[in-house]
Amino acid sequence: MSKPLVVCGIDLGTYATGFAWAVIDEENDDAERRRIHFFTQWPGQPVAAVKNLSALLLGEEGKVLAWGYEARRQALSLLHGDQGLQYRASFKMDLMKSSRPASRNGRAAYHSGVACAGKPEVEEAESAGPSGPKDHGSPDAGPDEDDEDEDDESEDDAVQLFPRLAEPPSEAERLTIELLSRVREAALAQITSSGYLEEDVRWGITVPAIFNDALRQSVRRCAAAAGFSTEDGRLILALEPEAAVHHARVRGARTPDEEDLLSTDLAAPGRRILVADNGGGTVDLAAYVNDEAGRMVEVGLVNGGRYGSNELNRRFEDQLLVDRFGKPELVAQLREEVPEAMLDLVEAWERQKVSFGPDTTAPIPLPIPSVIDRKLGAAVRKRLARKQRGTTHAILITPEEMQDIFDTVVPDVLDLIDEQLAEMASADSAPDAPKPVVLMVGGFSNSPYLQHAFKEHLKGRAHVLVPPDPSSAVLYGAVHFAYSPQTRARRARFTYGVNCVSRFEPGIDPENLRKVSSEGVAYCRNRFSKLVTVGDTVDTDREISDLFWPIEGHHTSLTFDLYTTTHKESRYVTDPGCEQIGRVVVNLKGVMRHDLDQRGVRVHLRFGETEIKVRAVVEKTGEEVATTVHFATDY
């Protein structure tokens, strides 16, 4: 792989998406002096912005006719009466609904005298673990399967339990592919016009912190289908809050309602930072403490929820407008018949929403477009006059109503903050540590009301800070992260392990899990072999490994299943809370020339990066073998 000359960060947002890039050179190695290029001239945009709408206009057979602001402009002028067109927006979070069922009958891995599992012709194996015996074991056929039936299956069958995008993608995946494809084209047009080639670029794409391993893998597969490089190291994923804190560490931050930047060094050793990424679709939280070198170590378990500012928009349309106009059917009719005018009304709401604060005392007027006014009728005008003290030319929103709309989500956001602060406190060993910093980023963080709510709720417990441009913090941070990732360690969300067969312990293991090998050795099926414990701090560069052998000489691959649980200890993968999340397939065809006892494969799993990564090495020869991991999408 050639050395990249350019890094390009893409903030894949629910409401809007943008890109920014920087050249890799000696001057830009200093993050504070780094020059970041961005794009602000999107077709159809109402005002210059660094991000375009995450929107697509689809024609017949799903063909993309336009994207971003231009898609919305064309949709408003063409959509009415044309049933062949579809306007799709804010679909990123629908990836969370794109779950496919996972198999719960996978085979296991052999650990400490345990036989590695797997499907068929292939995957029966054993592992001694770090110090266990090297006895041959037999495969675990799963709770309800027998060896004869399973031996008829192929390696491809095992892989298909966890579909790739080569199969028909979900609607959300398809739309994400189309959006990413167009963002990539726009970014490359600017980068290549500066004299660089596509192969010179390292890409960084942001993902919500609440996305699990399967969803992150789905984003990577969407990116590959959209034309991004699949070469190792050319595409990295960055958690949105993590990218934002990179930006704030470079640009500084201020206390809400105060212009001066806080003198606190966000890169100082020991500094604890809770990042609240308040976006359009979600609120994501992640917490870090700086180590002695100033690098970030994740100290809180990431959490979040769908409490973004889009929820306020839904409440405005579905509750407040219905209250003023009298019937939801009328609001739906206006969306259908005069979409441009409804968009004008909603955009007026957007402008007022971001300026509303705790000191607002006067009613907030939203002028009613004339084409909407003509469709309201006398009865609706009377209703408006009765509810708004005679005003019928505008929607008047009282401060109390505005606060009620905001309080649809704000208390939930504050509850998430409290949970994360408690997690940070439990992980902090220094009782005299300074108060943590709560860093507000994302477009919703521009809201004076939300900033005030944070300050009041956290008074005396944490410093509340806002970077100069919170809505762009994730985008710019994605560039910094792609240029030089600085996270040193993460907290494990779950206890991770593999499905195993281990030596049977009479009186402890149930008889229905007993399995006797061809050599007469009794094993216990469905054992959970732990690799990482929930809450563990896992260094980014650390690899957890185990050693596996094929049991039969004709087996050409090994397969074992990954499991998670929220419990710190589980004996069996069938215990409550255990969920199968994926499958690792190790190809042995390239090492079949070696004797059986020389085909031991050490499988290395790296949990500390944004994504779980897997590699496998033949122990005796040092040869690296092909390895894939397939995540189920329902955990």
N, C-alpha and C positions, 0 to 999 in steps of 0.2 A: 504494500500500500504506500503510495507516495504521500509525502508530508503535506497536510492541508495548508493553504495560503490565506484562506478566508474562513471566518465563522459566520454563520447566519442563524439568528434566533427567530423562531416563529411562536408567537403567542396565539395558540389555538383556543379562542374564547367562545363562550356560549353565545354572547351577543355580538362580539366583533373579533376579528382576527387581523393580525398584522405581522410584518417582518422587519427586522433591522439587522445590520451586518457590520463587521469590522475586519480590517486587514490584520493578519498576524505579522507583526514586525516588532523591532526592538522598542520603538516609541510606545506602541500600544501594549507592550508587556506591563507597563505601569497603568493599573486600572483607573487611577484618578485622572490620567491624561488620555485615556483611550478615546479615540474618535469613533463614534458610532453613526453610521449612515442609516437613514430611514426614508420612508416614502409617505407622502401626504396628499397626493393628487389622484384620488380614486375617481373613476368615472361615476357620475351621478350623485356625488356626495353634496350635502347641503353646505358644509363648511370643511375646511382643511382638517384632516385628522390622520394620526399615525396608524389607525386601524380601520379596516373596511368591515361592513356588516358580514356576519357569518350567515349568509343567505344565498339561495339559489332559485332561479326561475327555470322550471322544467317544462318542456314541451312534450310532444308525442313520444311514447316509449322511453320517457325519462331523459330525453336529450336536454343537456344544459344549454339554455339560451342566453343567460347572463348570470352574473354573480355579484354579491355585495350590494352597494347602494344602487348600482345600475339595475340589478335584478328587481329591487323594490320599486324603482321609478317605472320600469317597464310593466311590472305587475299592476301597479295602480292605474296605468293608462290602458292596459290590454286585458286584464284578468276578467273584468265584469262581462258576463255574457259569453265568455270563451271557456267552455268546460274542458278544453284540451290542455289548459295551462295550470301549473301548480306553483305556488310560491311557498318555499320551505325555508324556515329560519329557526335559529336556537335549537338545533337538533343534536348538539354534542352530548348533552346529558342523556339523550335517548340511548346512547351506547350502553348505559347501565341496565336498560331493559332488554338488550339483545342477548339474553342468556340462552344457552343451549344446555340440555341435560347432560350431566356427566355420569360416567359409569361408576358404580360403587363396588364393582366386583373385580378390581384390579389385582394382579399378583404382587408379591412383596419382594423385598430385598433381604439378603442374608447378612446379618450383622452379629458379630461376636458368636460365631457358630450358627449363623442364620443363612437360610437359602434365599438368594435373590429371586424375585419373582418375575413374572412376566407372562406374556402371552406365549404361546406356542413355539414352534419349531426352533427355538431360539433361545428363550430368555431364561430358562431354568439356570440358576446360578447360586453361588455361595459367596459369603464374605466373612472375613475374619474380623473386620473392624480394626481399630488401631492396635489391639493387643490380643484379640480373641483367637481361638483355635482354628485350624485350617481343615476341619473335617468336612467331608462332602455332605451336603444336605440335599433335600428334595424340594421340589417346587411347592408353592402354596397355590392351590387351584382356586381359591376363593371360597366363600361360604357355601355356594350352591352349585358349584361346577365340578366336573371330574376331569382328570388329565386327558382321557381319551378324546373327549369333545374338544378340549382346548387345543390339543395338538393339531387339529385340523385347520386352525386359524393361521393367518399370515401376519407378518410384521405390519403390513399395510392396514390390516384390520385394527391392530392396536392403536396405530396412529389416528385412525379415523374417529376414535372416540372423542377426540378433541379437535373439531374441524378447524381448518385454516380458511383463509379468505379465498382459496382456490375453489371452495364450494360456494354456492350462491351466498353472497354476504347479506346481512340484514339490511333493512332500509337505512338505519342510522349509519351503518358502516359504509354503505354505498354513497350516501350524501357526504360523509366525511372524506371519502376518497376523492370525490369530485371537487370539494372545497380545497383540500390540500393540494390537489393537482394544479389548481389555478393560482394559489398562493405561491407555489413553487415556481410556476412560469413567470409570475410577476417579479419574484425575487431574482431569478436568474437573468431576467431581462436587464435589471439594473446592475447586477454584479458583472455580467459578461460585457456590458457596455463600458465597464471600467478596465477591461483588458484581461479579465480572469476567465478561466474555463470552468465548466461544471464540475470536473473532477478535482478542482482546487478547493472545493467547499466542504467544510464540516458543518452539518446541520444540527440544531438543537430545537426540539419541539416540547412545549410545556404541556403538562397533564395535571388535572386536579389531584390534590393530595389524597382525596377520598377514593380515588381509583385504586382498585386492588391489582394484583399481579396480572390477572387475566385481562383486565381492561387496558392496562398499560401495553400488554402484548398486542391487544387489538388495535391500539393506536399505531404501534410500530408496523403492524401488517397493513393497516390502511395507508400509512406513509409509503411502504414499499409498493403497494398497488398504485399509488399516485405518482410513482416515478422516482422517489428518493432512493439514494444509494443503499444497498443492503450490505455493503462492505463493512466489516467490523470496524467500529470506531468512527465511521463517517456519519452516523446518525445517533445522537444521544437524546434521552428524554430527561426533562428536568421538572421537578415538582413546582407548581406555580408559586406557593409561598416561599420555597427555597430560592427560586430565581429572584423574587422580589427583595429578599433580604440581601442578596448580592448587590442589587442596585442601590439599596439604601445605605449599605456600608460604604459605597463609593460616593454617593451624592449627599449623604447626610439626611437629617430629618428634623422637623420642628414640632413643638407642642401645638395642638389645635388652638386656633384663635391668636396665636403668637407668630410673628414674622421671623424672629431670629431662630437660626438653627441651634439645636441643643448641642452643648459642648461635649456631651457623652460620646465616647468613641465606640461605635457599634462593633468594631473589630478588636476591642480590648480583651485580653485574656480574662476569663471568668464572667464576661458579660452574658446575661441570660436574655434571650429575645424570643418573644412569642409573636409570630407573624399571623395577622388576621387578613386574609385575602378576601375582601368583600366585593364580589363581582356581580354580574348580572344574573347568572344562573345559580351560583352556589356561594357559600362562605366556607373557605378552607382554612384550617388552623394547623400550624406546625411550630414546634418549639426547639430552640437550640441553645447551647452554651458554648462559648468559645474556649478552646483548649489553650495551653500555654503558648502555642505558636499563633494563636488568633484564628485557627480554623474552626469551623462549626461542627459541633457534635449534636446530633438529635437527642433530645432528652425527654420529650413528651411523645406519646403515641398520637399520630396524626388523627384528626377528626374533622368533622364538618357536616354540612347539610344543605339542602336546597332552600336557602334563606336569602337568596340574592335579591337585587332590586327589581327583577322581573316580577317577583311576587307582588310588589307594590303596584305595578302596572296592571296586573290581573285584578287586584282588588279595586283599583280605580274604575276599570271597565265593567267588571262583573257585579260590583256592589254600588259604587257611587253613581255611575251613569244610569244604572237601572233604577236606583232610588230617585234620580231627577226625572228620568223619562217615563218611569212607571212600569215598564214591562221589559223583560229580557229579550222578548221577540223583536221589539223595536230596535234595540241596540244591535241585534244580529242582522236585522234588515238594513240598517244604516251601513254596517260593515260590508254588506253585499252590494248595495246599490251606489253608495258614494264613498268608496274606500279612500280616495285621496283626501276628502274632507275629514274623515275619521282619523286618518294619519296626522293631519294638521292639528286636530284636537288633542291626540295622544302626545304629539311632540310638544305642544304647549304645556301639557301636564308634566312631561319630562323636564322641561326647563324650570318649571316651578318646583318640581320635586327636589332637584339638586340644590335649590337655593333656600328651601324651607329650613328654618332653624328654631331653637327653643324660644327665641325672642320675637318671633313673628306673632303679631296680635291682630292684624287686619285680615278680613277674608281675602282669599286668593282668587282673582278672576281668570277664567279661561274663556276667551271669546268664542261664541258658537259660530262656526262657518255658515255663510248664508245658505249654501245648498242644503245643509242639515236643518237650518231654521225653517226652510220652506217645506220640509217633510214632517215637521213635528205635529202640526195641527193645533187647533184651539184648545183641546183638552190638555195636551201636554204643556202648552204655554201657561194655562191656568195653574197646573201643578207646579211649574217652575216659579210662578209668581207667589204662590202660597208658601213654598218652601224657602224662597230666597228673598222674602220681603219686597216683592214687586219686581225684582230683576229677572228679565227673560232673555236678554241678549247675550248672556254669558253664564257659564257654570261657576257659581260662587262656592268655594270650598272654605269652610271655617277652619281656624287653627286646630280646633278640637277634632274635626274630621280628619285633617291631615295627620294629627298625632295618632288617631285610631288606625289609620292605614299603615303608618310606620310601625306601630306596635303589633302589627300582624307578624312581623319577623324579628324586630329588635330584641325583645325579651329572650327569644330562642337563641339569638346570636350571643347575648350576654351569658346565657347559661353555658354555652359551649366554651366561652372564655374562662368561666369559673372552673369548669372541668379540666381544662388544659392547665390552668395555673395550679390547681391542686396536684395534677400529675407532675408538673415541674417541681413543686415543693417537695413531693415525696422522693423525687430523684436527686434532690440537692442535698449534699452532705455538709454544707457550710451554713450553720445557723445564722451567722452574721453577714451573709451575702447581701449585697445591695439589692434594692427592689428591681424586679425584672422590667424590661421594656416591652410594651405591647405596640407593635408596628402595624399601622393601618395602611393597607394597599388595596388596589382594585378600584374600579370606577365608583362603586357605592361608597367608598371611603371619602369621596369629595363632599358627601352630605354633611352639612353643619349639624343636623339633628343627630345623625349617627355618631359623629365625633363628640358631641356634647354628652350623649348617652354613655359612650365609653369612658370619658373623663369622670363623670359623676359616679358611675358604677365602680370604677377602679381607684377612686381617690384614696390615697394613702397606701395602696397596695401595689401599684405599678405606675411607671411613667408611660403615658400615651403619646406616641409620636406619629407624624405623617410625613412621608417624603415629599419633595417639591411637586412631583407629578404622579400621584398614586395610581391613576388609571393606566399609566404607561410603565409602571415599575416592573411588572412581570415581563413585558416585552424587552425592555433594556436589560433586565436581569438575565433573560435567556441568552443574550449575547455574552454577558460576562461569564455565565456558567459554561457555555460552550467553549469559550476561550480558555478558561482555567477553573474547572470544578474545584471547590475548596471544602466541600463537606467531607469530614474525616470518618464519620461513623453515623449509623442510624440505629433506631430502636426497632426491634422486631415486633411486628403487629401481632404475630401469632407464635405458638410453638410449632415448629416445622419438624417433620420426620418422614420416614418411609415405612411402607408396609413390609413387614418381615415375617420370616419363619425362624424361630429360635429353638434351642433345646427345650424339650417338654419338661416341665417341672410338676411331677405328680403331687396332687393335693392343692396345687395353686392354679394350674391351667385347667380349664374345663375339658372333659373327655371329647366333646364334639369338635374340638379344635386340634385333636391329636392327629398327626400324620406320620406314617412310618416310611422311611426311605427304602430304596431297593437294597441298601446295605444293612437294613435293620435298625437304623437309628430313629428314635422318636423325636419328632419336632412339634412345635406349637405354631399353628397358622395365625395370621392376622395380628401379629405383634407390632406395636408402634415403636420404631427405633428413632429416638429423638436426635435431631441435629442442632436445633436452636430453640431456646426457651423464650416464651413471650416476655417482652420487656428487656431482653438482653440488648446491650449496646454492642453492635457488630461493626468493626472497623471496615471501611470501604474496601481496603485491599485484602482483607482476611478471607481465606477460603476454608470451608469446612469440608472434610473429605472422608471417604470410606472406601474400602477395597472389596471388589466383587470378582468371583470366578464363575465361568459357565460350569454347569454340572455335567452336561453331556458333551462329548467331543464334536457332535455335528451341529451344535447350536452356533448360529452365526451372528447373534445379537443378544443384548441384554435389555430388559425393560424393567423399570421399577416405578412405583407410584408415589407421588408426593402427597402428604397429608398435612393439614393444619388443625389445631385445636386452640381454644382460648384458655385451656387449662395448662398449668405448668407441667403436669405429669399425666400421662395416659399409658395404660399397659397394652390396650388393644385398639386397632384402628376402628373398631365397631363401638367404642365407648361413646357416650353422649358427648356431642360437641365436636367430634372428629369429622372432618370433611376432606374428601379427595379433591385436590386442586389441579392436579396435572400428572403428566407422565413423562419420564425421561427414557429415551431410546438410545442405546449405545451400539453402534455398528461394529461388529467384530470381523467382518469379511476380510479386512486387510491384514489380520493377524492369525488367520487360520493355519498358517504354516508352522506356527509355534506349537510345542507340546501343550497339553491341556493345563498343566500346572504353571505354565508360563504365560497364560492368557489372563492373568489377574488384571483387572482394570480398576484404577483408582478414579473415582468420580468426585470431582471438585464442584461444590456449589458456593457461589458468592452471593451473600444476602445483603451486603452493605451498600450496594449502589441503588440507583432508582429502580432498576429491574433485577430480578433474580437471573443470574447467569450460570451456565453449566459447561464444564469441559471434562474430558475423560482422557486418561493417559495409561497406556499399557505399562504395568509396573516394572517388568523385567527389562524392557527395551527402551522405555522412554518415548515410544511412539504415541502421538496424539491420534485419537480415533474420532470419527464423526459422531456428534452428540446433538440431539434435539430435545427440547422440552415443550410440551403442549399443555397449556393451562385450560382447565375447565372454566366455563364462564358463569357458573352459578354459585360462587362462594363469596 
